[in-house]
Amino acid sequence: MAISSNNIQVYTTLSKELVAEIDKDAKANYRTRSQQINMILTEYYKTQTTTKHESE
């Protein structure tokens, strides 16, 4: 993903085991590691937002 004015680059440390799972899923879905992590986080927060609005 290109860095634009709407994006912020984030660095984190993950366990080797978690990265292996992310890489396995990324490969299965023809994504890069970065794209897979982006998808995971985006889906997580979409779900959180949807769940929060449904409970109100």
WOFENNOR-V412996 format. One line per field, one symbol per residue. phi: phi as a letter, one per 40 degrees, with the letter a starting at -180 (. if undefined). Layout:
phi: ???
This chain:
phi: .ccbccbbcbbabbcdccccccccccccbfbcdccccdcccccdcccccccccccc
